[in-house]
């Protein structure tokens, strides 16, 4: 009997872990399953929307910055006017003070002598009236200058207030722009991570397929340049079967109707210089102090370029070479 009880107890103990495991699976929350990852198409759409927002904010930022410059000019003019008015008021005050002192010291004696020396009281009254009129005119001038200075001070205060407001707007726009740039970096890092891994496959050139964000001529040039992958580098070549670095750039932009020179030095001055944070597909990226190498940016820190003799057109990280700057040829 005791043995039968022991066997039953062992069976119950053996069954217990299995039951616990079953309970764990029953009560695991549904959220524990991995969320579906966005597709490349979805990530590209997100990145495109973020870039659009950056462009909008950049133009707002530029507009407010122009307003700030205008406000600063207005403030400088108001300050100059105020300084002039202050100097003028001080001069008028000194003149009035000297007149008051003269009137106080000499006024009574001069009038008494004038009355004593004048046979005609009307002559004295005319002189006295003239002196009074001069003093009244001086007082009026002083008042006018004081009013002008008050207006100049108000203009200066208004200009300073405007500057503070515009500076705050510029600061807010810059903060929003930087935040979105950070989001773009996150989205693009996911978008291009696979391509970056492909480019790091032991130095061997491989064809990399990746979406190019954008709809303008620059993006189209970048898309076309990607179709030229694995074609050999040949010094001085500009296609269609081989390229050097600037030859690839020239050929890509010719495809979208833009003629560029076949020389990195001239390409450097062929468009608008932009910061590294502003890079978009199709922008030209330059390397080395003498700008002797150029590639076409494709996004995610990558470019398509024709590297050197013995190599082929390929996608590579821009971080692999000493970066010199970037130029935007078209939107």
C-alpha positions in Angstrom: 0.0 0.0 0.0 2.8 2.4 0.9 4.6 1.6 -2.3 1.5 2.4 -4.3 1.2 5.7 -2.6 4.8 6.6 -3.3 4.4 5.7 -7.0 1.3 8.0 -7.2 3.2 10.8 -5.5 6.1 10.4 -7.9 3.7 10.5 -10.9 2.1 13.7 -9.5 5.5 15.4 -9.1 6.6 14.3 -12.6 3.5 15.8 -14.1 3.9 19.2 -12.2 6.6 20.8 -14.4 4.7 20.0 -17.6 1.6 21.6 -16.1 3.6 24.7 -15.1 5.0 25.1 -18.6 1.5 24.8 -20.0 0.2 27.5 -17.7 3.1 29.8 -18.6 2.3 29.5 -22.3 -1.4 30.1 -21.6 -0.8 33.3 -19.7 2.0 34.8 -21.9 0.7 38.1 -23.2 0.1 38.4 -26.9 2.4 41.4 -27.0 5.4 39.0 -26.4 5.3 38.1 -30.1 7.7 40.3 -32.2 6.1 43.3 -33.9 6.2 43.1 -37.7 9.1 45.1 -39.0 8.4 47.9 -41.5 9.2 47.0 -45.1 11.8 48.8 -47.1 9.0 50.6 -48.9 7.4 51.8 -45.7 10.8 52.9 -44.3 11.5 54.8 -47.5 8.1 56.5 -47.3 8.8 57.5 -43.6 12.2 58.9 -44.5 10.8 60.8 -47.5 8.1 62.4 -45.3 10.7 63.4 -42.7 12.9 64.9 -45.4 9.9 66.9 -46.6 9.4 68.2 -43.1 13.1 69.1 -42.9 12.9 71.1 -46.1 9.7 72.9 -44.9 11.3 73.8 -41.6 14.6 74.8 -43.3 12.7 77.3 -45.4 10.8 78.6 -42.4 14.1 78.9 -40.6 15.6 80.8 -43.5 12.6 83.1 -43.6 12.8 83.9 -39.9 16.5 84.4 -40.1 16.0 87.0 -42.8 13.4 88.7 -40.6 16.0 88.6 -37.8 18.5 90.3 -40.0 16.0 93.0 -40.9 15.0 93.5 -37.2 18.7 93.8 -36.3 19.1 96.5 -38.9 16.0 98.3 -37.6 17.3 98.1 -34.1 20.7 99.4 -35.2 19.1 102.3 -37.0 16.9 103.0 -34.0 19.9 103.0 -31.7 21.7 105.4 -34.0 18.7 107.7 -34.1 18.4 107.6 -30.3 22.0 108.4 -29.8 21.6 111.4 -32.2 18.5 112.6 -30.3 20.2 112.2 -27.0 23.1 114.3 -28.1 20.8 116.9 -29.6 18.7 117.1 -26.4 21.8 117.5 -24.3 23.0 120.3 -26.5 19.6 122.0 -26.3 19.6 121.6 -22.5 23.0 123.2 -22.2 21.8 126.1 -24.3 18.7 126.5 -22.2 20.7 126.3 -19.0 23.1 129.0 -20.3 20.1 131.2 -21.3 18.6 130.8 -17.9 21.8 131.6 -16.1 22.3 134.8 -18.3 18.7 135.8 -17.7 19.1 135.3 -13.9 22.4 137.2 -13.6 22.0 139.9 -16.2 18.3 140.0 -17.1 17.2 142.5 -14.4 20.1 144.9 -14.9 19.9 144.8 -18.7 16.1 145.5 -18.7 16.5 148.3 -16.2 19.3 150.0 -18.2 17.2 149.5 -21.4 14.3 151.2 -19.8 16.5 154.0 -18.4 18.2 154.6 -21.8 15.0 154.3 -23.9 13.0 157.4 -24.5 10.2 155.2 -25.8 8.7 152.6 -23.5 7.3 150.8 -26.5 10.9 150.2 -27.7 11.7 148.5 -24.4 8.5 146.4 -24.6 9.5 145.3 -28.1 12.9 144.2 -26.9 11.4 142.4 -23.9 8.9 140.7 -26.2 11.7 139.6 -28.5 13.7 138.1 -25.7 10.6 136.4 -24.4 9.8 135.0 -27.8 13.4 133.7 -28.2 13.1 132.0 -24.8 9.7 130.5 -25.8 11.2 129.2 -29.0 14.1 127.6 -27.2 11.7 126.0 -24.8 9.6 124.7 -27.7 12.6 123.3 -29.5 13.7 121.6 -26.3 10.2 120.0 -26.0 10.3 118.8 -29.6 13.7 117.2 -29.2 12.5 115.5 -26.0 9.5 114.1 -27.8 11.6 112.9 -30.7 13.9 111.2 -28.2 10.9 109.5 -26.5 9.8 108.3 -29.9 13.3 107.0 -30.7 13.4 105.2 -27.3 10.0 103.6 -28.1 11.3 102.5 -31.5 14.4 101.0 -29.9 12.3 99.0 -27.4 10.0 97.8 -30.2 13.0 96.7 -32.3 14.6 94.9 -29.3 11.3 93.1 -28.6 11.0 92.1 -32.2 14.5 90.7 -32.2 13.8 88.6 -29.1 10.6 87.2 -30.6 12.3 86.3 -33.9 15.3 84.8 -32.1 12.9 82.6 -30.2 11.2 81.5 -33.4 14.6 80.7 -35.0 15.6 78.7 -31.9 12.4 76.7 -31.9 12.6 76.0 -35.6 16.2 74.9 -35.3 15.3 72.6 -32.3 12.5 71.0 -34.3 14.7 70.6 -37.4 17.4 68.9 -35.3 14.9 66.6 -33.8 13.6 65.5 -37.2 17.1 65.1 -38.5 17.7 62.7 -35.6 14.5 60.8 -36.6 15.7 60.7 -40.2 19.0 59.2 -39.1 17.2 56.5 -37.2 14.9 55.6 -40.0 17.7 55.6 -42.6 19.9 53.6 -40.4 17.3 50.8 -40.5 16.6 51.4 -44.2 20.3 51.1 -45.2 21.6 48.7 -42.6 21.3 45.7 -44.9 23.0 47.6 -47.8 25.8 48.7 -45.5 26.3 45.0 -44.5 26.5 44.1 -48.1 29.2 46.7 -48.9 31.3 45.4 -46.0 31.6 41.9 -47.4 35.3 41.5 -47.3 36.0 44.3 -49.8 34.5 42.3 -52.7 32.3 44.5 -54.9 28.7 43.4 -54.9 25.6 44.9 -56.5 23.6 46.6 -53.9 19.9 47.2 -54.4 18.5 50.0 -52.2 15.6 52.5 -52.5 16.5 56.1 -53.3 14.4 58.6 -51.4 13.2 61.5 -53.4 11.4 62.4 -56.7 13.6 65.2 -58.1 16.4 65.2 -60.6 19.1 64.6 -58.0 17.3 61.4 -56.8 16.9 60.3 -60.4 20.6 60.8 -61.0 21.4 58.7 -58.0 19.1 55.9 -59.1 20.7 55.9 -62.5 24.2 55.8 -61.1 23.2 52.7 -59.1 22.5 50.9 -62.4 26.1 51.4 -63.4 27.4 49.3 -60.5 30.3 46.8 -61.3 31.3 48.7 -64.4 35.1 49.2 -64.4 37.0 52.3 -63.4 38.9 53.8 -66.3 40.9 57.0 -65.9 39.2 59.8 -68.0 36.2 57.6 -68.9 32.7 59.0 -68.9 30.6 55.9 -69.9 28.8 54.1 -71.0 31.0 51.0 -70.3 33.5 52.5 -67.8 33.9 55.6 -65.7 36.3 57.6 -63.5 34.8 59.4 -60.4 33.8 62.7 -62.0 32.9 60.9 -65.2 30.2 58.9 -63.4 28.8 62.1 -61.8 28.7 63.8 -65.2 27.0 60.9 -66.9 24.4 60.5 -64.1 23.4 64.2 -64.3 23.4 64.2 -68.1 20.6 61.5 -67.8 18.4 64.0 -66.1 19.2 66.9 -68.4 21.9 68.7 -66.4 25.3 69.2 -67.9 28.3 69.1 -65.5 32.0 69.4 -66.1 34.3 66.4 -66.0 36.5 67.8 -63.3 36.1 67.6 -59.5 37.4 71.2 -59.0 34.7 72.6 -61.3 32.1 70.3 -59.8 32.9 71.8 -56.4 31.6 75.1 -57.6 28.8 73.8 -59.7 26.1 74.0 -57.0 25.2 75.0 -53.5 27.4 73.9 -50.6 25.5 72.0 -47.9 26.3 70.6 -44.5 26.8 66.9 -43.9 23.5 66.9 -41.9 21.7 68.1 -45.0 22.8 65.4 -47.3 20.1 63.9 -49.6 20.4 61.4 -52.4 22.0 62.9 -55.5 24.2 65.3 -53.6 27.8 65.3 -54.6 30.2 64.3 -51.8 33.9 65.3 -52.0 37.0 63.8 -50.4 40.6 64.8 -49.6 42.0 68.3 -49.2 42.5 68.7 -52.9 39.0 67.4 -53.7 40.4 64.8 -56.1 37.6 62.3 -55.5 33.8 62.7 -55.8 30.9 60.4 -55.3 27.1 60.6 -55.5 25.3 60.3 -52.1 22.5 57.7 -52.0 21.5 57.9 -48.4 22.2 56.3 -45.0 25.8 57.4 -45.1 26.5 55.6 -48.4 27.5 56.8 -51.8 27.9 55.3 -55.3 31.3 56.0 -56.8 34.0 54.9 -59.2 36.9 54.4 -56.8 40.2 53.8 -58.6 42.1 51.9 -61.3 41.5 48.2 -60.9 38.1 48.7 -59.1 34.5 49.0 -60.3 31.6 51.3 -59.7 30.2 50.4 -56.3 28.3 51.5 -53.2 30.5 52.4 -50.2 30.3 54.3 -46.9 31.4 57.9 -47.1 33.1 57.4 -43.8 35.8 55.3 -45.4 37.5 58.4 -46.9 38.5 61.9 -45.5 35.4 63.9 -46.1 35.8 67.4 -47.5 32.3 68.6 -48.2 29.1 68.3 -50.3 27.4 70.2 -53.1 23.8 70.1 -54.1 23.3 70.3 -57.8 19.5 70.0 -58.0 16.5 69.2 -55.8 
